[in-house]
Amino acid sequence: MNAPQPPQTKAVLIACMPKSGSTFLSSLVAGLPGLRREHLVPSYFRREQELDEAQIRRAFAATDTLRDAFVRGTITAPSRPRGFVAQHHVKHNHETQRLIDDYDLVPVFLVRNIYDIVVSLRDHVVKSAPYTPAAYVDEDMLGWPEDRMHGFLVDMALPWYIHFYVSWWKAEHRLLMTYEDLIADPTREVRRIAKLGRLGWDEEVFAAVLDQVQGGDRTRKNVGGAGRGDMLSDEMHERVRTFCSYYPDVDFTPIGVKG
């Protein structure tokens, strides 16, 4: 009798807005049995995070290598290596969809209240690093008054976010998830991914993963961050609504913009 074949490699793509809790989410998914975190782009900083097919092939090959070593007994692990999760600020386009189709990626479309993002993004570029694909933030801008930086990000960065949002809103067969729902009930939201990707589920294992991730300080999860965008001026709110009004067929309520 032939030995059972190892399970097909699973690959989850978290296509995410910057400052939307993606590191927290990817850490949780990577904690599912047999999964790990991967990178599907060659570099970051100000680069658009378009998926790179060579990096995708490398990630799949790494899973195959780990699985073979597990079968031979040369490595030990709690479970057989099954796949990976990658988080990237990547818009949807024809090439992205081709890679999703060709490699059977599970696409998760992660968003957050757009007004809250402005405040969190300002904190990030000023306190951590100015590098973002959404807008060119020069280092001599980091000392700007808070309100001026908020205005800059509304005008220069949010068009990137809206492009990102509309591109995935119009895509098919993707799982929409909001930061707010993720923070409110991470178990429910990760279970949605597990169901879509047929990743398997173990309540006790996930509870332990959630406890470990929430106890760490490397996930950059902005707990209690909802409503931060209320500090933006009425004029800034109106500018965002104007941007979104160019797409009357798109529902922007998941990112906090009401028609």
C-alpha positions as MATLAB code, in Angstrom:
seq = 'MNAPQPPQTKAVLIACMPKSGSTFLSSLVAGLPGLRREHLVPSYFRREQELDEAQIRRAFAATDTLRDAFVRGTITAPSRPRGFVAQHHVKHNHETQRLIDDYDLVPVFLVRNIYDIVVSLRDHVVKSAPYTPAAYVDEDMLGWPEDRMHGFLVDMALPWYIHFYVSWWKAEHRLLMTYEDLIADPTREVRRIAKLGRLGWDEEVFAAVLDQVQGGDRTRKNVGGAGRGDMLSDEMHERVRTFCSYYPDVDFTPIGVKG';
ca = [
       0.000    0.000    0.000;
       1.333    3.429   -0.930;
       2.027    5.866    1.883;
      -0.533    8.696    2.116;
       0.437   11.793    0.202;
       1.293   14.902    2.232;
      -1.400   17.587    2.233;
      -1.302   20.247   -0.462;
       0.603   23.373    0.499;
      -1.681   26.095    1.853;
      -0.850   29.745    1.223;
      -2.729   32.722    2.682;
      -2.220   36.213    1.259;
      -3.214   39.060    3.580;
      -3.607   42.056    1.266;
      -3.732   44.849    3.792;
      -3.887   48.571    4.331;
      -0.834   49.864    6.212;
      -1.720   50.267    9.917;
      -4.658   47.851    9.747;
      -3.506   45.194   12.222;
      -1.941   42.962    9.572;
       1.064   41.931   11.675;
      -1.281   40.833   14.447;
      -3.443   38.865   12.014;
      -0.548   37.196   10.200;
       0.963   36.162   13.546;
      -2.300   34.464   14.473;
      -2.630   32.659   11.142;
       1.023   31.583   11.278;
       0.240   29.953   14.622;
      -2.191   27.507   13.040;
      -0.799   23.950   12.849;
       1.828   23.581   10.145;
       1.831   27.207    9.020;
       4.556   29.849    9.174;
       5.135   33.431    8.003;
       6.688   34.179    4.617;
       7.589   37.162    2.416;
       6.500   37.278   -1.219;
       8.316   40.489   -2.196;
      12.064   41.083   -2.554;
      12.194   44.300   -0.474;
      10.129   46.876    1.410;
      10.738   50.504    2.456;
       9.082   52.797   -0.141;
       8.650   50.043   -2.714;
       5.185   49.086   -3.932;
       4.675   45.601   -2.548;
       3.748   43.897   -5.803;
       3.985   40.128   -5.451;
       7.095   38.570   -6.969;
       6.623   35.182   -8.612;
      10.169   34.084   -7.831;
       9.535   34.735   -4.147;
       6.258   32.785   -4.307;
       8.043   29.807   -5.853;
      10.749   30.011   -3.182;
       8.117   29.984   -0.401;
       6.367   26.939   -1.870;
       9.692   25.158   -2.364;
      10.611   25.860    1.257;
       7.387   24.177    2.378;
       8.180   21.149    0.229;
      11.692   20.963    1.716;
      10.388   21.201    5.264;
       7.701   18.582    4.584;
      10.240   16.150    3.100;
      12.533   16.621    6.087;
       9.596   16.030    8.424;
       8.660   12.804    6.632;
      12.279   11.590    6.792;
      12.415   12.441   10.473;
      15.355   14.805   10.112;
      13.355   17.624   11.693;
      10.749   17.515   14.409;
       7.772   19.805   14.656;
       4.410   19.820   16.445;
       2.715   19.193   13.088;
       3.565   18.445    9.491;
       4.611   21.621    7.588;
       1.566   22.584    5.526;
       2.038   26.122    4.249;
       2.474   29.798    5.024;
       0.880   33.223    5.373;
       2.226   36.459    3.882;
       1.069   40.027    4.552;
       1.614   42.696    1.911;
       0.300   46.156    1.048;
      -0.560   45.017   -2.453;
      -3.371   46.307   -4.651;
      -5.482   43.992   -6.730;
      -4.763   43.927  -10.449;
      -4.642   41.445  -13.295;
      -1.190   40.149  -12.369;
      -2.094   39.806   -8.688;
      -5.145   37.768   -9.660;
      -3.100   35.592  -11.998;
      -0.747   34.702   -9.166;
      -3.678   34.027   -6.831;
      -5.170   31.675   -9.421;
      -1.935   29.980  -10.458;
      -0.774   29.295   -6.887;
      -4.191   28.866   -5.252;
      -3.528   31.659   -2.762;
      -6.246   32.422   -0.190;
      -6.768   36.217   -0.434;
      -7.800   38.130    2.691;
      -8.626   41.806    2.138;
      -7.874   43.614    5.438;
      -9.030   47.206    5.978;
      -9.559   49.730    8.769;
     -11.474   52.940    9.434;
      -9.749   55.369    7.073;
      -9.824   58.313    9.495;
      -8.202   56.257   12.264;
      -5.545   55.166    9.786;
      -4.480   58.786    9.159;
      -3.689   59.248   12.852;
      -1.947   55.872   13.214;
       0.038   56.394   10.016;
       1.202   59.798   11.202;
       2.412   58.224   14.467;
       4.202   55.491   12.534;
       6.076   57.688   10.067;
       7.098   60.172   12.763;
       8.004   57.756   15.565;
       9.117   54.613   13.709;
      10.039   55.051   10.040;
       8.965   57.414    7.234;
       8.921   54.650    4.640;
       5.550   53.829    3.107;
       4.417   53.058   -0.447;
       1.386   55.314    0.067;
       3.230   58.677   -0.128;
       6.777   60.021   -0.142;
       7.514   61.192    3.389;
      10.860   62.954    3.599;
      12.776   63.002    6.858;
      12.708   66.799    7.090;
       8.903   66.559    7.290;
       8.925   64.607   10.544;
       9.017   67.738   12.672;
       5.877   69.184   11.145;
       2.979   70.098   13.464;
       0.600   67.185   13.919;
      -2.268   68.844   12.065;
      -0.103   69.634    9.034;
       1.086   66.036    8.779;
      -2.499   64.810    9.057;
      -3.465   67.115    6.184;
      -0.530   65.900    4.106;
      -1.482   62.262    4.622;
      -5.128   62.922    3.755;
      -4.112   64.610    0.494;
      -1.146   62.482   -0.523;
      -1.480   59.045    1.117;
      -5.220   58.416    1.203;
      -5.566   58.301   -2.604;
      -3.290   55.228   -2.436;
      -5.545   53.702    0.235;
      -8.669   54.382   -1.789;
      -7.064   52.852   -4.889;
      -6.164   49.810   -2.783;
      -9.684   49.559   -1.380;
     -11.514   49.942   -4.685;
      -9.230   47.444   -6.428;
     -10.001   44.718   -3.871;
     -13.663   45.697   -3.484;
     -14.147   44.955   -7.170;
     -12.173   41.690   -7.004;
     -13.956   38.362   -6.732;
     -13.547   35.513   -4.251;
     -11.686   37.439   -1.550;
     -12.444   37.563    2.151;
     -13.115   41.075    3.450;
     -12.040   41.633    7.044;
     -11.957   44.819    9.100;
      -9.497   45.763   11.801;
     -12.413   46.542   14.086;
     -13.912   43.047   13.723;
     -10.475   41.467   14.142;
      -9.826   43.265   17.422;
     -13.354   42.581   18.693;
     -13.209   38.814   18.071;
      -9.906   37.482   16.681;
     -10.982   33.856   17.113;
     -14.063   34.331   14.939;
     -12.136   36.202   12.245;
      -9.223   33.763   11.984;
     -11.698   30.881   11.917;
     -13.233   32.519    8.817;
      -9.827   32.343    7.117;
      -9.316   28.751    8.218;
     -12.692   27.783    6.775;
     -12.102   29.542    3.449;
      -8.620   28.065    3.053;
      -9.463   24.637    4.498;
      -6.621   25.103    6.955;
      -8.054   22.984    9.741;
      -9.027   24.218   13.183;
      -8.223   23.316   16.767;
      -9.881   25.506   19.397;
      -7.347   24.750   22.138;
      -4.342   25.268   19.898;
      -5.657   28.581   18.643;
      -6.488   29.763   22.170;
      -2.851   29.156   23.127;
      -1.628   30.977   19.998;
      -3.894   33.941   20.705;
      -2.678   34.149   24.288;
       0.947   34.058   23.145;
       0.503   36.676   20.418;
      -1.507   39.046   22.593;
       1.124   38.732   25.285;
       3.912   39.789   22.907;
       4.927   43.318   21.987;
       6.035   42.777   18.381;
       2.688   42.720   16.596;
       2.129   46.509   16.553;
      -1.560   45.963   17.296;
      -3.236   49.275   18.165;
      -5.611   47.973   20.836;
      -8.271   50.546   21.672;
      -7.349   52.589   18.599;
     -10.881   52.848   17.201;
     -12.139   56.436   17.001;
      -8.718   58.082   16.806;
      -9.761   59.752   13.559;
     -12.295   61.908   15.395;
      -9.459   64.344   16.064;
      -9.198   65.192   12.345;
     -10.852   68.410   11.243;
     -14.270   68.499    9.584;
     -12.544   69.741    6.435;
     -10.305   66.657    6.341;
     -13.320   64.397    6.793;
     -15.052   66.152    3.928;
     -12.020   65.765    1.659;
     -12.043   62.019    2.269;
     -15.752   61.829    1.444;
     -15.071   63.761   -1.761;
     -12.356   61.306   -2.804;
     -14.705   58.373   -2.235;
     -17.599   60.032   -4.065;
     -15.812   59.441   -7.368;
     -16.764   55.760   -6.963;
     -20.552   55.787   -6.462;
     -20.769   52.029   -7.093;
     -18.405   51.177   -4.200;
     -19.529   50.765   -0.582;
     -17.003   52.550    1.646;
     -18.787   51.903    4.943;
     -16.303   49.122    5.931;
     -13.651   51.876    6.159;
     -15.921   54.316    7.975;
     -16.978   56.535    5.055;
     -20.712   56.969    4.789;
     -22.340   58.265    1.634;
];
